[in-house]
């Protein structure tokens, strides 16, 4: 039995596989964002007494909105970027098994 022919990095099968994995990642990140976005209004609706609790002079709603929302969005974006880079590198390693793919440290990148 012949071993399967390795995928060409420019082949349609390779790109389709990578796009499918990135679509799955995008859907997970989009669902996470929707949970963060809709979580605060739902918490206000279902637990108004808890969300009206004052902490440092602010209601819990404003505290979460002012301090928690943007870091949560930044975290989702950072995870998306890191995982997307890992997916691309894994696909390249799969296609070119003998070639060691390593990430270029940020201080040694071409673009500054």
DRENMARGU-397251 format. One line per 2 residues: their letters; for each residue x, y, z of N, C-alpha, C. Coordinates in nm, 4 decimals. Example, Ala and Ser with C-alpha at 12.3 -4.5 7.8 and 13.67 -1.06 7.14 Angstrom:
2
as = 1.3190:-0.5690:0.7800:1.2300:-0.4500:0.7800:1.3200:-0.3300:0.7800 ~ 1.2850:-0.2250:0.7080:1.3670:-0.1060:0.7140:1.2900:0.0030:0.7870
END
This chain:
112
xx = 0.0841:-0.1174:0.0000:0.0000:0.0000:0.0000:0.0889:0.1241:0.0000 ~ 0.0570:0.2181:-0.0860:0.1362:0.3396:-0.0981:0.0996:0.4370:0.0126
xx = 0.2003:0.5098:0.0585:0.1717:0.6135:0.1579:0.1045:0.7306:0.0866 ~ 0.0146:0.8008:0.1573:-0.0533:0.9119:0.0925:0.0457:1.0215:0.0537
xx = 0.0183:1.0818:-0.0607:0.1043:1.1885:-0.1105:0.0902:1.3105:-0.0196 ~ 0.2018:1.3690:0.0238:0.1922:1.4863:0.1113:0.1273:1.6031:0.0379
xx = 0.0551:1.6828:0.1136:-0.0117:1.7988:0.0563:0.0893:1.9059:0.0180 ~ 0.0618:1.9720:-0.0916:0.1416:2.0873:-0.1320:0.0895:2.2084:-0.0560
xx = 0.1790:2.2916:-0.0089:0.1379:2.4069:0.0719:0.0493:2.5031:-0.0072 ~ 0.0557:2.4974:-0.1387:-0.0259:2.5854:-0.2221:-0.1460:2.5128:-0.2830
xx = -0.1689:2.3898:-0.2397:-0.2803:2.3144:-0.2964:-0.4132:2.3587:-0.2374 ~ -0.5173:2.3292:-0.3084:-0.6510:2.3657:-0.2621:-0.6910:2.2849:-0.1392
xx = -0.6486:2.1601:-0.1306:-0.6805:2.0771:-0.0143:-0.6165:2.1333:0.1123 ~ -0.4922:2.1781:0.1017:-0.4236:2.2386:0.2161:-0.4957:2.3644:0.2623
xx = -0.5276:2.4525:0.1676:-0.5948:2.5775:0.2024:-0.7343:2.5522:0.2585 ~ -0.8047:2.4546:0.2033:-0.9386:2.4216:0.2517:-0.9326:2.3700:0.3958
xx = -0.8342:2.2861:0.4244:-0.8170:2.2332:0.5600:-0.7862:2.3455:0.6587 ~ -0.6959:2.4349:0.6214:-0.6601:2.5476:0.7078:-0.7801:2.6402:0.7287
xx = -0.8536:2.6675:0.6226:-0.9701:2.7561:0.6332:-1.0778:2.6946:0.7219 ~ -1.0958:2.5629:0.7150:-1.1948:2.4957:0.7991:-1.1575:2.5069:0.9470
xx = -1.0296:2.4882:0.9779:-0.9842:2.5007:1.1167:-0.9958:2.6448:1.1658 ~ -0.9645:2.7406:1.0802:-0.9760:2.8804:1.1202:-1.1217:2.9227:1.1349
xx = -1.2108:2.8656:1.0548:-1.3529:2.8934:1.0707:-1.4020:2.8439:1.2064 ~ -1.3606:2.7244:1.2450:-1.3978:2.6704:1.3756:-1.3471:2.7613:1.4884
xx = -1.2236:2.8075:1.4773:-1.1670:2.8999:1.5753:-1.2449:3.0310:1.5780 ~ -1.2794:3.0822:1.4619:-1.3547:3.2076:1.4538:-1.4911:3.1947:1.5184
xx = -1.5581:3.0826:1.4969:-1.6903:3.0625:1.5573:-1.6820:3.0531:1.7092 ~ -1.5805:2.9876:1.7601:-1.5631:2.9782:1.9053:-1.5360:3.1166:1.9644
xx = -1.4506:3.1945:1.8992:-1.4210:3.3292:1.9488:-1.5436:3.4196:1.9380 ~ -1.6204:3.4069:1.8305:-1.7418:3.4877:1.8153:-1.8447:3.4511:1.9217
xx = -1.8582:3.3226:1.9506:-1.9516:3.2798:2.0557:-1.9065:3.3322:2.1918 ~ -1.7769:3.3305:2.2177:-1.7244:3.3843:2.3433:-1.7536:3.5332:2.3543
xx = -1.7353:3.6054:2.2453:-1.7636:3.7488:2.2456:-1.9121:3.7742:2.2721 ~ -1.9994:3.6966:2.2095:-2.1433:3.7144:2.2325:-2.1811:3.6870:2.3778
xx = -2.1176:3.5886:2.4388:-2.1445:3.5600:2.5802:-2.1022:3.6794:2.6661 ~ -1.9841:3.7360:2.6369:-1.9373:3.8529:2.7118:-2.0294:3.9721:2.6864
xx = -2.0680:3.9917:2.5613:-2.1507:4.1070:2.5245:-2.2911:4.0990:2.5838 ~ -2.3510:3.9800:2.5787:-2.4886:3.9649:2.6253:-2.4971:3.9285:2.7731
xx = -2.3851:3.8933:2.8333:-2.3857:3.8521:2.9733:-2.4282:3.9612:3.0689 ~ -2.3811:4.0824:3.0467:-2.4134:4.1928:3.1375:-2.5622:4.2295:3.1341
xx = -2.6237:4.2479:3.0169:-2.7677:4.2753:3.0175:-2.8494:4.1610:3.0781 ~ -2.8082:4.0375:3.0518:-2.8809:3.9236:3.1093:-2.8637:3.9188:3.2608
xx = -2.7440:3.9504:3.3087:-2.7221:3.9543:3.4537:-2.8057:4.0660:3.5172 ~ -2.8158:4.1798:3.4500:-2.9003:4.2886:3.5004:-3.0468:4.2483:3.5048
xx = -3.0909:4.1715:3.4074:-3.2308:4.1305:3.4004:-3.2636:4.0235:3.5052 ~ -3.1770:3.9225:3.5160:-3.2069:3.8084:3.6025:-3.1598:3.8267:3.7472
xx = -3.0657:3.9165:3.7725:-3.0161:3.9383:3.9085:-3.0001:4.0884:3.9347 ~ -3.1102:4.1633:3.9296:-3.0981:4.3090:3.9449:-3.0456:4.3518:4.0822
xx = -3.0816:4.2796:4.1874:-3.0328:4.3161:4.3204:-2.8811:4.2988:4.3321 ~ -2.8316:4.1899:4.2791:-2.6874:4.1658:4.2811:-2.6140:4.2710:4.1989
xx = -2.6652:4.3023:4.0809:-2.5981:4.3971:3.9927:-2.6074:4.5409:4.0444 ~ -2.7010:4.5681:4.1364:-2.7141:4.7020:4.1950:-2.6261:4.7193:4.3181
xx = -2.5561:4.6148:4.3556:-2.4655:4.6218:4.4705:-2.3568:4.7251:4.4429 ~ -2.3309:4.8084:4.5418:-2.2294:4.9132:4.5261:-2.0932:4.8637:4.5741
xx = -1.9932:4.8851:4.4871:-1.8547:4.8510:4.5180:-1.7702:4.9730:4.4820 ~ -1.7004:5.0267:4.5811:-1.6185:5.1472:4.5614:-1.6996:5.2631:4.5031
xx = -1.8266:5.2717:4.5388:-1.9112:5.3810:4.4934:-1.9785:5.3585:4.3597 ~ -1.9479:5.2473:4.2927:-2.0080:5.2159:4.1632:-2.0978:5.0940:4.1788
xx = -2.2017:5.0871:4.0979:-2.2803:4.9636:4.0976:-2.1971:4.8554:4.0289 ~ -2.2267:4.7317:4.0597:-2.1531:4.6198:4.0004:-2.1632:4.6220:3.8481
xx = -2.2782:4.6654:3.7958:-2.2953:4.6748:3.6509:-2.1911:4.7673:3.5885 ~ -2.1779:4.8872:3.6440:-2.0820:4.9827:3.5887:-1.9384:4.9375:3.6116
xx = -1.9135:4.8719:3.7221:-1.7792:4.8221:3.7496:-1.7385:4.7157:3.6469 ~ -1.8289:4.6234:3.6198:-1.8011:4.5192:3.5196:-1.7843:4.5814:3.3820
xx = -1.8725:4.6747:3.3479:-1.8655:4.7388:3.2170:-1.7374:4.8201:3.2021 ~ -1.7015:4.8944:3.3054:-1.5848:4.9809:3.2965:-1.4520:4.9107:3.3082
xx = -1.4460:4.8051:3.3878:-1.3182:4.7390:3.4134:-1.3073:4.6025:3.3452 ~ -1.4165:4.5296:3.3371:-1.4080:4.3924:3.2890:-1.4315:4.3700:3.1416
xx = -1.5086:4.4563:3.0771:-1.5486:4.4287:2.9389:-1.4322:4.4341:2.8412 ~ -1.3575:4.5440:2.8400:-1.2506:4.5589:2.7417:-1.1368:4.4584:2.7614
xx = -1.0921:4.4317:2.8835:-0.9911:4.3262:2.8979:-1.0411:4.1894:2.8489 ~ -1.1699:4.1616:2.8674:-1.2241:4.0338:2.8182:-1.2201:4.0285:2.6652
xx = -1.2536:4.1385:2.6004:-1.2490:4.1442:2.4540:-1.1049:4.1342:2.4054 ~ -1.0139:4.2038:2.4727:-0.8723:4.1944:2.4356:-0.8210:4.0522:2.4515
xx = -0.8626:3.9838:2.5572:-0.8209:3.8456:2.5794:-0.8718:3.7542:2.4678 ~ -0.9960:3.7715:2.4283:-1.0519:3.6909:2.3187:-0.9730:3.7158:2.1909
xx = -0.9427:3.8424:2.1617:-0.8663:3.8757:2.0409:-0.7249:3.8172:2.0468 ~ -0.6604:3.8262:2.1633:-0.5249:3.7724:2.1775:-0.5239:3.6209:2.1585
xx = -0.6211:3.5531:2.2183:-0.6306:3.4079:2.2026:-0.6532:3.3723:2.0565 ~ -0.7388:3.4477:1.9881:-0.7659:3.4220:1.8470:-0.6382:3.4354:1.7642
xx = -0.5630:3.5411:1.7860:-0.4408:3.5641:1.7076:-0.3380:3.4552:1.7351 ~ -0.3152:3.4229:1.8627:-0.2167:3.3203:1.8971:-0.2541:3.1844:1.8404
xx = -0.3800:3.1476:1.8562:-0.4261:3.0162:1.8078:-0.4234:3.0101:1.6554 ~ -0.4547:3.1216:1.5894:-0.4502:3.1252:1.4435:-0.3080:3.1040:1.3923
xx = -0.2118:3.1675:1.4566:-0.0721:3.1478:1.4188:-0.0304:3.0031:1.4417 ~ -0.0715:2.9450:1.5549:-0.0391:2.8043:1.5833:-0.1002:2.7114:1.4792
xx = -0.2230:2.7394:1.4366:-0.2877:2.6559:1.3346:-0.2098:2.6595:1.2035 ~ -0.1689:2.7789:1.1622:-0.0933:2.7909:1.0376:0.0401:2.7186:1.0467
xx = 0.1087:2.7343:1.1578:0.2378:2.6672:1.1743:0.2221:2.5157:1.1786 ~ 0.1168:2.4664:1.2428:0.0924:2.3220:1.2485:0.0624:2.2666:1.1098
xx = -0.0141:2.3410:1.0313:-0.0444:2.2962:0.8952:0.0819:2.2905:0.8106 ~ 0.1678:2.3893:0.8242:0.2927:2.3904:0.7474:0.3814:2.2736:0.7906
xx = 0.3894:2.2484:0.9220:0.4694:2.1344:0.9706:0.4155:2.0027:0.9170 ~ 0.2831:1.9943:0.9022:0.2227:1.8716:0.8499:0.2588:1.8512:0.7037
xx = 0.2653:1.9590:0.6284:0.2964:1.9511:0.4861:0.4455:1.9323:0.4634 ~ 0.5272:1.9992:0.5420:0.6726:1.9921:0.5284:0.7267:1.9287:0.6558
xx = 0.7183:1.7939:0.6687:0.7536:1.7297:0.7953:0.9003:1.7422:0.8339 ~ 0.9925:1.7489:0.7412:1.1341:1.7537:0.7746:1.1824:1.8914:0.8127
xx = 1.1051:1.9911:0.7809:1.1476:2.1286:0.8048:1.0991:2.1761:0.9404 ~ 1.1891:2.2196:1.0234:1.1514:2.2678:1.1568:1.1014:2.4113:1.1440
xx = 0.9789:2.4325:1.1777:0.9201:2.5651:1.1733:0.9225:2.6242:1.3130 ~ 0.9909:2.7318:1.3286:0.9943:2.7986:1.4578:0.9476:2.9415:1.4400
xx = 0.8876:2.9941:1.5450:0.8416:3.1312:1.5394:0.9601:3.2252:1.5535 ~ 0.9539:3.3346:1.4814:1.0570:3.4363:1.4914:1.0255:3.5203:1.6133
xx = 1.1216:3.5360:1.7062:1.0969:3.6213:1.8216:1.0608:3.7622:1.7753 ~ 0.9728:3.8275:1.8517:0.9220:3.9582:1.8120:1.0342:4.0598:1.7921
xx = 1.1396:4.0523:1.8703:1.2474:4.1505:1.8564:1.3336:4.1245:1.7351 ~ 1.3194:4.0077:1.6699:1.3973:3.9764:1.5513:1.3138:3.9793:1.4246
xx = 1.1906:4.0233:1.4336:1.1059:4.0246:1.3156:1.1516:4.1310:1.2170 ~ 1.1130:4.1149:1.0933:1.1524:4.2071:0.9884:1.0786:4.3396:1.0026
xx = 0.9512:4.3322:1.0354:0.8692:4.4516:1.0492:0.8850:4.5072:1.1890 ~ 0.9188:4.6316:1.1995:0.9358:4.6944:1.3307:0.8534:4.8169:1.3413
END
